Amino acid sequence: MAIIEPFFALLSESDLNLKKAVLESLNSIAHSMPKPLQLINPAFENALSDACKYKPELVKEIELGPFKYMVDEGLAMRTSAFSFIDTAMEYILEKVGINYIVDQILMGISKYYNKPMLIIF
Amino acid sequence: MNKVISLAPLSLFPYIDRLVDKFGECTTKFDKAINAKQEGERVKDCIRAFMRTIFALSKIEEINSMPKFKGFYDEKIVKNEKFKELYEQAASS
């Protein structure tokens, strides 16, 4: 089942779009052939936890004429991270432990009404 | 959360206090949004999902022996008319 290990390693890369693509791919793998997910390692767990975190430095102010909007560039990645956890839960729960899952849940319940919150609840 | 509740409900119990603290923050935020009439679809979806989670937790028999959750449920959900209505909608769906 070595095919999945490069995916796990790619989540540690810095590129946000790459991380999001990796998480979406892992989500698809979780749907269709979830068994390899049991190979997750501590490095992947750390990278996944990092992907779930709200990062204020990724929130940018966009000016559209007289209006200013705040755009969270990390939101799509967090949504993919929580989607993956939700999809893969029954296969990874024993491996990562309930404490890890609860930590991600607590991190994801934020002050904003967004998709990660919907996925968490 | 609903998945964790269905897969391993009793394993959540050591974390109930931390979770209830967060739930308390959520109800405060939702209450403000409802009272300020900021009931956009996204807020409503969040509140409905939250109520489904509370309902799923309340169905665990042993949860009533957790004073913090029971206190939260009685004070924040049952005693708040709007939340009680939303909770009952979630329970019946």
Backbone of each chain as ProteinMPNN parsed JSONL, in Angstrom:
{"seq_chain_A": "MAIIEPFFALLSESDLNLKKAVLESLNSIAHSMPKPLQLINPAFENALSDACKYKPELVKEIELGPFKYMVDEGLAMRTSAFSFIDTAMEYILEKVGINYIVDQILMGISKYYNKPMLIIF", "coords_chain_A": {"N_chain_A": [[0.825, -1.211, 0.0], [2.077, 1.209, -0.611], [1.453, 3.284, -2.251], [-0.025, 5.312, -1.119], [1.55, 6.636, 0.638], [3.218, 8.773, -0.418], [1.261, 10.762, -0.664], [0.675, 11.312, 2.01], [3.109, 12.439, 2.754], [3.192, 14.727, 1.166], [1.467, 16.469, 2.378], [2.879, 17.905, 4.156], [4.085, 19.897, 2.777], [4.542, 23.398, 1.852], [2.856, 24.796, 0.154], [-0.361, 26.034, -0.199], [-2.421, 25.403, -2.003], [-1.559, 22.979, -2.955], [-1.685, 21.417, -0.654], [-4.42, 21.464, -0.212], [-5.306, 20.105, -2.483], [-4.138, 17.629, -2.004], [-5.505, 16.822, 0.287], [-8.085, 16.656, -0.704], [-7.75, 14.587, -2.514], [-7.082, 12.534, -0.765], [-9.453, 12.385, 0.554], [-11.096, 11.335, -1.437], [-9.86, 8.867, -1.7], [-10.411, 7.875, 0.794], [-13.12, 7.455, 0.534], [-13.255, 5.456, -1.444], [-11.199, 3.43, -1.253], [-10.457, 2.768, 1.64], [-8.715, 1.367, 3.338], [-5.805, 1.723, 3.177], [-5.491, 4.031, 4.656], [-4.964, 3.43, 7.22], [-2.302, 3.439, 7.451], [-1.408, 5.849, 8.302], [0.903, 8.207, 9.708], [2.759, 9.709, 12.468], [3.886, 12.133, 11.483], [2.16, 12.849, 9.427], [-0.167, 13.172, 10.918], [0.517, 15.441, 12.407], [0.795, 17.301, 10.338], [-1.786, 17.302, 9.327], [-3.198, 18.256, 11.52], [-2.111, 20.802, 11.591], [-3.138, 21.768, 9.223], [-5.757, 22.053, 9.923], [-5.838, 24.233, 11.521], [-6.82, 27.586, 12.295], [-5.431, 30.341, 10.721], [-4.433, 33.493, 11.252], [-2.712, 34.977, 9.69], [-3.24, 34.289, 7.116], [-5.446, 35.592, 6.405], [-6.627, 37.965, 4.302], [-6.978, 41.387, 3.321], [-9.179, 42.573, 0.962], [-9.615, 45.002, -1.472], [-12.422, 46.307, -3.0], [-13.272, 48.612, -4.933], [-14.972, 51.013, -3.129], [-15.312, 49.324, -1.058], [-14.231, 47.029, 1.469], [-13.117, 43.748, 1.845], [-12.687, 40.878, 3.864], [-10.746, 38.143, 3.232], [-10.341, 34.793, 3.761], [-7.698, 32.946, 3.147], [-6.981, 30.48, 3.96], [-9.229, 29.015, 4.385], [-10.386, 27.193, 2.522], [-8.581, 25.084, 2.583], [-8.777, 24.296, 5.253], [-11.412, 23.456, 5.279], [-11.236, 21.243, 3.553], [-9.529, 19.677, 5.103], [-11.067, 19.113, 7.395], [-13.168, 17.815, 6.149], [-11.868, 15.534, 5.245], [-11.164, 14.328, 7.7], [-13.71, 13.82, 8.667], [-14.691, 12.026, 6.725], [-12.845, 9.934, 6.869], [-12.926, 9.092, 9.428], [-13.852, 6.635, 10.776], [-11.849, 4.887, 10.028], [-9.464, 5.922, 10.889], [-9.683, 6.546, 13.519], [-8.993, 4.746, 15.574], [-6.268, 4.688, 15.236], [-5.329, 7.365, 15.485], [-6.498, 8.227, 17.81], [-8.932, 9.344, 20.232], [-8.431, 11.723, 21.55], [-6.926, 13.272, 19.775], [-8.805, 13.701, 17.734], [-10.768, 15.146, 19.132], [-9.263, 17.398, 19.808], [-8.945, 18.55, 17.257], [-11.597, 19.091, 16.644], [-12.222, 20.973, 18.626], [-10.526, 22.989, 17.832], [-11.633, 23.674, 15.437], [-14.123, 24.735, 15.936], [-15.175, 27.756, 15.618], [-15.256, 31.394, 15.701], [-16.562, 32.127, 13.465], [-19.151, 31.669, 11.085], [-18.838, 29.079, 9.22], [-17.878, 26.702, 6.648], [-16.156, 24.635, 7.787], [-17.165, 24.564, 10.421], [-19.726, 23.608, 10.004], [-19.169, 21.06, 9.023], [-17.911, 19.946, 11.218], [-19.965, 19.895, 13.176]], "CA_chain_A": [[0.0, 0.0, 0.0], [2.993, 2.336, -0.598], [0.942, 4.341, -3.13], [-0.647, 6.408, -0.365], [2.52, 7.332, 1.485], [3.58, 10.096, -0.947], [0.194, 11.726, -0.32], [0.872, 11.712, 3.392], [4.298, 13.295, 2.817], [2.907, 15.992, 0.492], [0.702, 17.38, 3.232], [3.826, 18.725, 4.907], [4.578, 20.978, 1.906], [4.052, 24.711, 2.289], [1.891, 25.346, -0.799], [-1.737, 25.836, 0.283], [-3.224, 24.741, -3.043], [-1.111, 21.589, -2.99], [-2.248, 20.768, 0.549], [-5.87, 21.295, -0.436], [-5.455, 19.039, -3.488], [-3.787, 16.367, -1.337], [-6.603, 16.464, 1.19], [-9.228, 16.238, -1.537], [-7.415, 13.26, -3.041], [-7.2, 11.589, 0.354], [-10.894, 12.258, 0.805], [-11.591, 10.374, -2.443], [-9.311, 7.551, -1.322], [-11.165, 7.446, 1.98], [-14.433, 6.976, 0.069], [-13.247, 4.287, -2.329], [-10.377, 2.332, -0.726], [-10.004, 3.386, 2.886], [-7.794, 0.573, 4.144], [-4.45, 2.296, 3.303], [-5.46, 5.145, 5.608], [-4.456, 2.958, 8.501], [-0.847, 3.614, 7.456], [-1.024, 7.227, 8.653], [2.021, 8.275, 10.642], [2.728, 10.933, 13.29], [4.191, 13.331, 10.673], [0.917, 13.194, 8.749], [-1.089, 13.682, 11.938], [0.912, 16.824, 12.712], [0.503, 18.128, 9.163], [-3.25, 17.412, 9.254], [-3.574, 19.163, 12.602], [-1.714, 22.139, 11.156], [-4.076, 22.165, 8.164], [-7.046, 22.368, 10.556], [-5.722, 25.452, 12.345], [-7.108, 28.905, 11.741], [-4.194, 31.125, 10.725], [-4.8, 34.878, 10.935], [-1.82, 35.551, 8.655], [-3.777, 33.946, 5.805], [-6.634, 36.418, 6.159], [-6.174, 39.147, 3.564], [-8.002, 42.395, 3.058], [-9.296, 42.846, -0.484], [-10.375, 46.238, -1.738], [-13.21, 46.326, -4.239], [-13.816, 49.976, -4.971], [-15.043, 51.612, -1.792], [-15.562, 48.293, -0.057], [-13.111, 46.155, 1.864], [-13.554, 42.415, 2.271], [-11.655, 40.011, 4.434], [-10.768, 36.834, 2.576], [-9.518, 33.822, 4.489], [-7.103, 32.065, 2.128], [-6.798, 29.141, 4.53], [-10.537, 28.399, 4.632], [-10.602, 26.037, 1.637], [-7.747, 23.985, 3.058], [-9.36, 23.806, 6.512], [-12.63, 22.717, 4.906], [-10.803, 19.935, 3.039], [-8.96, 18.912, 6.218], [-12.156, 18.586, 8.228], [-13.905, 16.831, 5.332], [-11.107, 14.29, 5.262], [-11.32, 13.718, 9.026], [-15.081, 13.318, 8.749], [-14.839, 10.85, 5.853], [-11.949, 8.835, 7.244], [-13.018, 8.913, 10.885], [-13.935, 5.26, 11.298], [-10.635, 4.133, 9.711], [-8.282, 6.478, 11.539], [-9.966, 6.859, 14.923], [-8.201, 3.898, 16.454], [-4.85, 5.014, 15.048], [-4.964, 8.701, 15.992], [-7.009, 8.381, 19.164], [-10.043, 10.282, 20.387], [-7.881, 13.001, 21.983], [-6.539, 13.994, 18.564], [-10.043, 14.118, 17.057], [-11.397, 16.2, 19.939], [-8.438, 18.603, 19.634], [-9.273, 19.179, 15.96], [-12.961, 19.621, 16.758], [-12.175, 22.196, 19.432], [-9.853, 24.011, 17.015], [-12.456, 24.06, 14.302], [-15.311, 25.48, 16.347], [-14.595, 29.1, 15.621], [-16.229, 32.479, 15.843], [-17.16, 32.433, 12.169], [-20.068, 30.656, 10.565], [-18.248, 28.655, 7.956], [-18.047, 25.292, 6.312], [-15.579, 23.717, 8.781], [-18.072, 24.398, 11.57], [-20.825, 22.741, 9.572], [-18.648, 19.697, 8.911], [-17.637, 19.473, 12.578], [-21.193, 19.539, 13.862]], "C_chain_A": [[0.859, 1.262, 0.0], [2.463, 3.513, -1.402], [0.424, 5.541, -2.339], [0.384, 7.213, 0.401], [3.019, 8.659, 0.905], [2.521, 11.163, -0.654], [0.381, 12.24, 1.1], [2.038, 12.706, 3.486], [4.015, 14.677, 2.223], [2.149, 16.974, 1.381], [1.623, 18.276, 4.065], [4.42, 19.852, 4.069], [3.936, 22.303, 2.314], [2.947, 25.265, 1.39], [0.459, 25.003, -0.377], [-2.577, 25.056, -0.73], [-2.852, 23.262, -3.137], [-1.717, 20.818, -1.818], [-3.728, 20.49, 0.342], [-6.114, 20.15, -1.42], [-5.157, 17.669, -2.862], [-4.939, 15.905, -0.453], [-7.824, 16.001, 0.406], [-8.983, 14.846, -2.114], [-7.569, 12.211, -1.946], [-8.653, 11.359, 0.715], [-11.496, 11.242, -0.162], [-11.11, 8.97, -2.12], [-10.084, 6.995, -0.134], [-12.527, 6.886, 1.594], [-14.334, 5.625, -0.621], [-12.38, 3.129, -1.826], [-9.707, 2.797, 0.57], [-8.927, 2.618, 3.657], [-6.388, 1.183, 4.27], [-4.356, 3.448, 4.303], [-4.93, 4.721, 6.966], [-2.941, 3.059, 8.578], [-0.435, 5.02, 7.885], [0.011, 7.212, 9.771], [1.962, 9.586, 11.425], [3.013, 12.215, 12.486], [2.935, 13.799, 9.948], [-0.09, 13.766, 9.734], [-0.77, 15.134, 12.275], [0.543, 17.753, 11.57], [-1.013, 18.34, 9.039], [-3.763, 18.377, 10.323], [-3.242, 20.602, 12.228], [-2.662, 22.674, 10.09], [-5.431, 22.57, 8.742], [-7.017, 23.708, 11.289], [-6.13, 26.697, 11.582], [-5.835, 29.745, 11.846], [-4.521, 32.567, 10.329], [-3.931, 35.489, 9.834], [-2.3, 35.232, 7.241], [-5.03, 34.763, 5.471], [-6.161, 37.73, 5.531], [-7.342, 40.103, 3.36], [-7.99, 42.717, 1.57], [-10.122, 44.113, -0.658], [-11.102, 46.108, -3.058], [-13.902, 47.678, -4.29], [-13.822, 50.553, -3.564], [-15.165, 50.57, -0.678], [-14.3, 47.485, 0.23], [-13.668, 44.832, 2.36], [-12.38, 41.675, 2.857], [-11.81, 38.637, 3.799], [-9.803, 35.911, 3.309], [-8.965, 32.816, 3.482], [-6.891, 30.639, 2.659], [-8.099, 28.363, 4.659], [-10.746, 27.133, 3.799], [-9.806, 24.831, 2.123], [-8.318, 23.411, 4.358], [-10.616, 22.985, 6.228], [-12.258, 21.322, 4.412], [-10.259, 19.062, 4.16], [-10.069, 18.298, 7.072], [-13.01, 17.578, 7.459], [-13.2, 15.492, 5.355], [-11.288, 13.573, 6.608], [-12.705, 13.102, 9.154], [-15.247, 12.028, 7.936], [-14.062, 9.662, 6.394], [-12.059, 8.425, 8.705], [-12.977, 7.45, 11.335], [-12.671, 4.454, 11.008], [-9.425, 4.644, 10.475], [-8.458, 6.68, 13.045], [-9.094, 6.043, 15.871], [-6.724, 4.28, 16.405], [-4.498, 6.344, 15.716], [-5.452, 8.929, 17.414], [-8.05, 9.491, 19.262], [-9.529, 11.662, 20.786], [-7.518, 13.869, 20.786], [-7.787, 14.545, 17.867], [-10.691, 15.276, 17.82], [-10.601, 17.498, 19.818], [-8.773, 19.313, 18.33], [-10.674, 19.793, 16.005], [-12.935, 20.95, 17.503], [-11.514, 23.334, 18.658], [-10.773, 24.546, 15.947], [-13.694, 24.843, 14.669], [-14.855, 26.92, 16.561], [-15.689, 30.146, 15.774], [-16.926, 32.813, 14.527], [-18.064, 31.295, 11.734], [-19.518, 30.205, 9.232], [-18.359, 27.156, 7.805], [-17.393, 24.342, 7.311], [-16.5, 23.505, 9.984], [-19.219, 23.46, 11.228], [-20.373, 21.29, 9.533], [-18.44, 19.108, 10.306], [-18.916, 19.032, 13.261], [-21.959, 18.487, 13.074]], "O_chain_A": [[0.442, 2.285, 0.543], [2.963, 4.629, -1.259], [0.436, 6.665, -2.84], [0.123, 8.356, 0.777], [3.228, 9.601, 1.668], [2.851, 12.326, -0.425], [0.264, 13.436, 1.364], [1.957, 13.696, 4.213], [4.533, 15.681, 2.711], [2.192, 18.183, 1.15], [1.184, 19.288, 4.611], [5.177, 20.674, 4.587], [2.929, 22.331, 3.021], [2.177, 26.121, 1.825], [0.112, 23.832, -0.217], [-3.343, 24.165, -0.363], [-3.706, 22.407, -3.368], [-2.202, 19.699, -1.985], [-4.225, 19.415, 0.679], [-7.01, 19.33, -1.221], [-5.833, 16.682, -3.152], [-5.299, 14.728, -0.454], [-8.511, 15.063, 0.809], [-9.9, 14.027, -2.191], [-8.12, 11.135, -2.176], [-9.035, 10.266, 1.132], [-12.301, 10.397, 0.231], [-11.859, 8.001, -2.249], [-10.372, 5.8, -0.066], [-13.033, 5.964, 2.233], [-15.184, 4.754, -0.434], [-12.773, 1.97, -1.953], [-8.534, 3.169, 0.578], [-8.292, 3.183, 4.548], [-5.822, 1.167, 5.363], [-3.262, 3.8, 4.745], [-4.499, 5.554, 7.763], [-2.35, 2.801, 9.627], [0.748, 5.357, 7.841], [0.006, 6.347, 10.646], [1.19, 10.479, 11.075], [2.443, 13.265, 12.781], [2.672, 14.999, 9.861], [-0.787, 14.733, 9.425], [-1.673, 15.959, 12.413], [0.042, 18.855, 11.792], [-1.464, 19.43, 8.688], [-4.64, 19.202, 10.067], [-4.014, 21.516, 12.519], [-2.958, 23.869, 10.048], [-6.167, 23.34, 8.125], [-8.066, 24.25, 11.635], [-5.835, 26.851, 10.397], [-5.235, 29.85, 12.916], [-4.854, 32.823, 9.172], [-4.361, 36.404, 9.132], [-1.828, 35.831, 6.275], [-5.598, 34.632, 4.386], [-5.406, 38.494, 6.132], [-8.501, 39.705, 3.244], [-6.963, 43.078, 0.995], [-11.189, 44.266, -0.063], [-10.499, 45.839, -4.097], [-14.993, 47.851, -3.746], [-12.793, 50.575, -2.89], [-15.125, 50.909, 0.505], [-13.44, 47.289, -0.629], [-14.577, 44.799, 3.19], [-11.24, 41.818, 2.416], [-12.889, 38.046, 3.832], [-8.617, 36.207, 3.456], [-9.689, 31.935, 3.019], [-6.65, 29.712, 1.886], [-8.083, 27.181, 5.003], [-11.226, 26.122, 4.31], [-10.289, 23.699, 2.082], [-8.342, 22.195, 4.548], [-10.852, 21.953, 6.856], [-12.883, 20.335, 4.8], [-10.492, 17.853, 4.178], [-10.017, 17.12, 7.425], [-13.513, 16.613, 8.033], [-13.835, 14.444, 5.47], [-11.534, 12.368, 6.651], [-12.86, 12.001, 9.683], [-15.862, 11.066, 8.396], [-14.546, 8.53, 6.383], [-11.364, 7.515, 9.157], [-12.161, 7.077, 12.178], [-12.43, 3.44, 11.663], [-8.467, 3.902, 10.692], [-7.492, 6.952, 13.757], [-8.534, 6.566, 16.834], [-6.02, 4.204, 17.412], [-3.497, 6.444, 16.424], [-4.88, 9.738, 18.144], [-8.046, 10.444, 18.482], [-10.122, 12.671, 20.405], [-7.778, 15.073, 20.789], [-7.821, 15.707, 17.462], [-11.11, 16.266, 17.22], [-11.185, 18.578, 19.734], [-8.875, 20.539, 18.298], [-10.905, 20.878, 15.47], [-13.544, 21.929, 17.072], [-11.891, 24.497, 18.805], [-10.712, 25.722, 15.589], [-14.264, 25.539, 13.829], [-14.226, 27.244, 17.568], [-16.867, 29.833, 15.95], [-17.788, 33.69, 14.487], [-17.783, 30.121, 11.978], [-19.71, 30.878, 8.219], [-18.85, 26.444, 8.68], [-18.0, 23.332, 7.666], [-16.601, 22.394, 10.504], [-19.632, 22.632, 12.04], [-21.102, 20.394, 9.958], [-18.743, 17.941, 10.554], [-18.977, 17.954, 13.851], [-23.032, 18.057, 13.498]]}, "seq_chain_B": "MNKVISLAPLSLFPYIDRLVDKFGECTTKFDKAINAKQEGERVKDCIRAFMRTIFALSKIEEINSMPKFKGFYDEKIVKNEKFKELYEQAASS", "coords_chain_B": {"N_chain_B": [[-18.831, 15.613, 14.587], [-21.101, 14.151, 15.112], [-20.453, 11.727, 13.999], [-18.349, 10.771, 15.592], [-19.769, 10.502, 17.93], [-21.492, 8.442, 17.204], [-19.684, 6.408, 16.646], [-17.951, 6.089, 18.857], [-19.179, 6.72, 21.542], [-18.849, 6.763, 24.376], [-16.207, 7.3, 24.686], [-15.933, 9.979, 24.461], [-16.48, 11.122, 26.853], [-14.388, 11.824, 28.765], [-13.722, 14.285, 27.706], [-15.793, 15.962, 27.804], [-16.185, 18.25, 29.396], [-14.464, 20.197, 28.264], [-15.568, 20.309, 25.721], [-18.149, 21.186, 26.305], [-17.612, 23.74, 27.259], [-16.881, 25.001, 24.871], [-19.286, 24.664, 23.487], [-20.862, 26.325, 25.002], [-19.798, 28.82, 24.31], [-20.578, 28.814, 21.66], [-23.403, 28.882, 21.85], [-23.77, 31.383, 22.975], [-22.858, 33.022, 20.932], [-24.624, 32.267, 18.87], [-27.007, 33.061, 19.991], [-26.71, 35.826, 20.06], [-26.648, 36.346, 17.332], [-29.211, 35.523, 16.561], [-30.795, 37.282, 18.047], [-29.974, 39.703, 17.016], [-31.065, 39.54, 14.631], [-29.585, 38.429, 12.603], [-30.006, 36.35, 10.811], [-28.916, 34.777, 8.544], [-28.701, 32.293, 5.919], [-26.443, 30.728, 6.33], [-25.871, 30.995, 9.045], [-28.17, 29.882, 10.133], [-27.94, 27.247, 9.204], [-25.666, 26.453, 10.596], [-26.571, 26.601, 13.241], [-28.627, 24.712, 13.213], [-27.159, 22.38, 12.666], [-25.597, 22.312, 14.943], [-27.558, 21.889, 16.9], [-28.403, 19.347, 16.211], [-26.177, 17.904, 16.929], [-26.144, 18.319, 19.731], [-28.51, 17.041, 20.351], [-27.855, 14.407, 19.587], [-25.862, 13.866, 21.47], [-27.346, 14.079, 23.813], [-28.838, 11.818, 23.71], [-27.243, 9.79, 24.58], [-27.159, 7.575, 27.141], [-25.658, 7.744, 29.531], [-24.921, 10.353, 29.678], [-26.371, 12.052, 31.231], [-25.351, 11.868, 33.698], [-23.268, 13.521, 33.704], [-22.449, 16.404, 35.108], [-21.72, 18.912, 34.046], [-22.516, 18.893, 31.341], [-25.236, 18.437, 31.672], [-25.98, 20.702, 33.084], [-25.404, 22.676, 31.168], [-27.187, 21.896, 29.137], [-29.7, 22.163, 30.408], [-29.695, 24.87, 31.193], [-28.914, 26.409, 28.931], [-30.13, 25.383, 26.623], [-32.757, 24.211, 27.087], [-33.968, 26.243, 28.596], [-33.929, 28.405, 26.942], [-36.064, 29.763, 24.77], [-36.045, 29.975, 21.945], [-33.898, 28.369, 21.203], [-34.756, 25.993, 22.264], [-36.885, 25.41, 20.642], [-35.583, 25.081, 18.185], [-33.99, 22.925, 18.844], [-35.905, 20.966, 19.294], [-36.878, 20.733, 16.732], [-34.645, 19.668, 15.48], [-34.523, 17.273, 16.823], [-36.77, 15.979, 15.929], [-36.329, 15.592, 13.278]], "CA_chain_B": [[-19.098, 15.177, 15.967], [-22.103, 13.073, 15.124], [-19.782, 10.466, 13.675], [-17.646, 10.335, 16.804], [-20.81, 10.086, 18.873], [-22.035, 7.134, 16.824], [-18.631, 5.378, 16.648], [-17.347, 5.849, 20.18], [-19.804, 7.751, 22.38], [-18.35, 6.848, 25.753], [-14.835, 7.814, 24.677], [-15.993, 11.45, 24.509], [-16.781, 11.594, 28.209], [-13.297, 12.588, 29.419], [-13.53, 15.581, 27.052], [-17.091, 16.644, 27.796], [-16.065, 19.59, 29.989], [-13.876, 21.083, 27.252], [-16.55, 20.467, 24.643], [-19.269, 22.011, 26.786], [-17.133, 25.134, 27.276], [-16.998, 25.489, 23.485], [-20.715, 24.746, 23.164], [-21.351, 27.542, 25.651], [-19.405, 29.948, 23.447], [-21.416, 28.747, 20.452], [-24.775, 29.328, 22.136], [-23.711, 32.844, 23.163], [-22.714, 33.6, 19.597], [-25.867, 32.039, 18.114], [-28.04, 33.882, 20.626], [-26.485, 37.204, 19.577], [-27.021, 36.394, 15.91], [-30.67, 35.431, 16.475], [-31.381, 38.518, 18.581], [-29.648, 40.802, 16.106], [-31.751, 39.186, 13.38], [-28.588, 38.12, 11.569], [-30.246, 34.937, 10.521], [-28.657, 34.345, 7.175], [-28.794, 30.835, 5.773], [-25.26, 30.07, 6.881], [-26.035, 30.957, 10.499], [-29.238, 28.901, 10.431], [-27.389, 25.906, 8.982], [-24.756, 26.164, 11.719], [-27.362, 26.372, 14.459], [-29.322, 23.413, 13.057], [-26.158, 21.314, 12.813], [-25.238, 22.311, 16.363], [-28.657, 21.273, 17.666], [-28.38, 17.895, 15.928], [-25.095, 17.354, 17.758], [-26.607, 18.315, 21.13], [-29.514, 15.976, 20.44], [-27.149, 13.123, 19.553], [-25.199, 13.705, 22.773], [-28.335, 13.893, 24.88], [-29.387, 10.459, 23.607], [-26.352, 8.852, 25.276], [-27.79, 7.407, 28.448], [-24.8, 8.106, 30.653], [-24.554, 11.773, 29.636], [-27.078, 12.776, 32.289], [-24.549, 11.828, 34.918], [-22.193, 14.515, 33.561], [-23.108, 17.624, 35.575], [-21.465, 20.078, 33.196], [-23.379, 18.824, 30.17], [-26.625, 18.574, 32.121], [-26.152, 22.128, 33.39], [-25.44, 23.385, 29.887], [-28.421, 21.528, 28.43], [-30.862, 22.743, 31.1], [-29.64, 26.337, 31.237], [-28.707, 27.064, 27.634], [-30.981, 24.862, 25.55], [-34.157, 24.071, 27.488], [-34.524, 27.502, 29.116], [-33.95, 29.406, 25.88], [-37.22, 29.36, 23.937], [-35.697, 29.823, 20.529], [-33.027, 27.19, 21.087], [-35.567, 24.799, 22.559], [-37.666, 25.152, 19.419], [-34.657, 24.556, 17.176], [-33.575, 21.614, 19.323], [-37.01, 20.036, 19.05], [-36.912, 20.499, 15.268], [-33.542, 18.755, 15.18], [-34.862, 15.968, 17.402], [-37.853, 15.316, 15.176], [-35.942, 15.374, 11.868]], "C_chain_B": [[-20.11, 14.05, 16.021], [-21.475, 11.724, 14.827], [-19.053, 9.911, 14.891], [-18.657, 9.808, 17.809], [-21.343, 8.706, 18.5], [-20.968, 6.038, 16.9], [-18.148, 5.037, 18.052], [-17.898, 6.844, 21.198], [-19.152, 7.898, 23.761], [-16.932, 7.418, 25.792], [-14.8, 9.334, 24.711], [-16.073, 11.973, 25.94], [-15.622, 12.305, 28.915], [-13.131, 13.998, 28.857], [-14.781, 16.442, 27.107], [-16.96, 18.072, 28.335], [-15.515, 20.586, 28.973], [-14.864, 21.349, 26.128], [-17.686, 21.376, 25.081], [-18.86, 23.48, 26.881], [-17.277, 25.754, 25.888], [-18.462, 25.628, 23.071], [-21.315, 26.004, 23.772], [-21.021, 28.776, 24.835], [-20.293, 29.993, 22.208], [-22.81, 29.292, 20.734], [-24.803, 30.844, 22.348], [-23.682, 33.546, 21.812], [-24.01, 33.458, 18.8], [-26.988, 32.92, 18.663], [-27.948, 35.32, 20.139], [-26.973, 37.332, 18.15], [-28.537, 36.37, 15.758], [-31.299, 36.75, 16.931], [-31.11, 39.725, 17.693], [-30.272, 40.581, 14.739], [-30.761, 38.96, 12.243], [-28.754, 36.677, 11.123], [-30.106, 34.634, 9.057], [-28.68, 32.839, 7.137], [-27.621, 30.127, 6.438], [-25.375, 29.936, 8.397], [-27.056, 29.892, 10.871], [-28.714, 27.482, 10.27], [-26.491, 25.502, 10.141], [-25.544, 25.81, 12.98], [-28.062, 25.017, 14.382], [-28.347, 22.247, 13.256], [-25.744, 21.176, 14.274], [-26.313, 21.595, 17.182], [-28.716, 19.761, 17.422], [-27.315, 17.212, 16.769], [-25.528, 17.268, 19.215], [-27.629, 17.205, 21.329], [-28.84, 14.614, 20.476], [-26.448, 12.848, 20.887], [-26.213, 13.39, 23.862], [-28.947, 12.496, 24.85], [-28.502, 9.419, 24.299], [-26.837, 8.767, 26.719], [-26.957, 7.994, 29.592], [-24.521, 9.598, 30.71], [-25.242, 12.553, 30.753], [-26.338, 12.74, 33.617], [-23.374, 12.804, 34.836], [-22.787, 15.882, 33.937], [-22.919, 18.826, 34.647], [-22.372, 20.061, 31.955], [-24.83, 19.044, 30.566], [-26.936, 20.041, 32.43], [-26.273, 22.955, 32.135], [-26.77, 23.145, 29.192], [-29.636, 22.206, 29.067], [-30.873, 24.267, 30.989], [-29.658, 26.975, 29.855], [-29.669, 26.607, 26.548], [-32.455, 24.894, 25.974], [-34.756, 25.421, 27.881], [-34.565, 28.62, 28.084], [-35.015, 28.961, 24.876], [-36.848, 29.078, 22.5], [-34.858, 28.567, 20.324], [-33.816, 25.922, 21.324], [-36.365, 24.403, 21.32], [-36.771, 24.522, 18.353], [-34.191, 23.152, 17.554], [-34.66, 20.585, 19.034], [-37.167, 19.739, 17.566], [-35.832, 19.501, 14.889], [-33.873, 17.352, 15.673], [-35.898, 15.226, 16.564], [-37.451, 15.018, 13.733], [-35.16, 14.082, 11.678]], "O_chain_B": [[-20.013, 13.131, 16.834], [-21.916, 10.698, 15.345], [-19.134, 8.717, 15.18], [-18.425, 8.789, 18.46], [-21.618, 7.888, 19.379], [-21.284, 4.882, 17.18], [-17.959, 3.871, 18.399], [-17.168, 7.717, 21.668], [-18.934, 9.008, 24.245], [-16.506, 7.957, 26.813], [-13.748, 9.921, 24.963], [-15.767, 13.136, 26.199], [-15.852, 13.3, 29.603], [-12.463, 14.827, 29.475], [-14.824, 17.526, 26.524], [-17.559, 18.998, 27.789], [-16.04, 21.691, 28.837], [-14.982, 22.475, 25.644], [-18.134, 22.234, 24.319], [-19.671, 24.367, 26.615], [-17.736, 26.888, 25.748], [-18.836, 26.584, 22.392], [-22.155, 26.668, 23.164], [-21.852, 29.671, 24.681], [-20.707, 31.063, 21.762], [-23.342, 30.075, 19.947], [-25.756, 31.51, 21.945], [-24.388, 34.529, 21.586], [-24.446, 34.399, 18.138], [-27.806, 33.452, 17.912], [-28.959, 35.956, 19.842], [-27.633, 38.309, 17.797], [-29.094, 37.098, 14.936], [-32.212, 37.27, 16.29], [-31.916, 40.653, 17.627], [-30.034, 41.346, 13.804], [-31.045, 39.255, 11.082], [-27.801, 35.9, 11.065], [-31.079, 34.271, 8.396], [-28.678, 32.178, 8.175], [-27.782, 29.062, 7.034], [-25.024, 28.902, 8.966], [-26.847, 29.104, 11.793], [-29.001, 26.612, 11.093], [-26.538, 24.366, 10.612], [-25.226, 24.852, 13.685], [-28.09, 24.266, 15.358], [-28.664, 21.263, 13.924], [-25.564, 20.067, 14.778], [-25.998, 20.788, 18.056], [-29.041, 18.993, 18.328], [-27.507, 16.099, 17.259], [-25.302, 16.249, 19.867], [-27.618, 16.513, 22.347], [-29.198, 13.761, 21.288], [-26.45, 11.715, 21.368], [-25.974, 12.544, 24.724], [-29.509, 12.04, 25.845], [-28.947, 8.305, 24.573], [-26.91, 9.775, 27.422], [-27.481, 8.65, 30.493], [-23.944, 10.074, 31.686], [-24.75, 13.6, 31.173], [-26.659, 13.486, 34.542], [-22.582, 12.91, 35.772], [-23.549, 16.455, 33.158], [-23.822, 19.647, 34.478], [-22.925, 21.091, 31.571], [-25.568, 19.751, 29.88], [-28.002, 20.552, 32.088], [-27.133, 23.83, 32.036], [-27.405, 24.085, 28.714], [-30.491, 22.752, 28.369], [-31.91, 24.877, 30.727], [-30.345, 27.973, 29.638], [-29.989, 27.378, 25.643], [-33.289, 25.516, 25.316], [-35.904, 25.717, 27.548], [-35.168, 29.666, 28.323], [-34.884, 27.925, 24.224], [-37.271, 28.083, 21.911], [-35.084, 27.801, 19.387], [-33.586, 24.901, 20.675], [-36.5, 23.223, 20.997], [-37.156, 23.552, 17.7], [-34.019, 22.294, 16.688], [-34.374, 19.475, 18.586], [-37.543, 18.631, 17.184], [-36.061, 18.599, 14.083], [-33.543, 16.362, 15.02], [-35.897, 13.996, 16.502], [-38.147, 14.278, 13.038], [-34.766, 13.758, 10.558]]}, "name": "protein", "num_of_chains": 2, "seq": "MAIIEPFFALLSESDLNLKKAVLESLNSIAHSMPKPLQLINPAFENALSDACKYKPELVKEIELGPFKYMVDEGLAMRTSAFSFIDTAMEYILEKVGINYIVDQILMGISKYYNKPMLIIFMNKVISLAPLSLFPYIDRLVDKFGECTTKFDKAINAKQEGERVKDCIRAFMRTIFALSKIEEINSMPKFKGFYDEKIVKNEKFKELYEQAASS"}
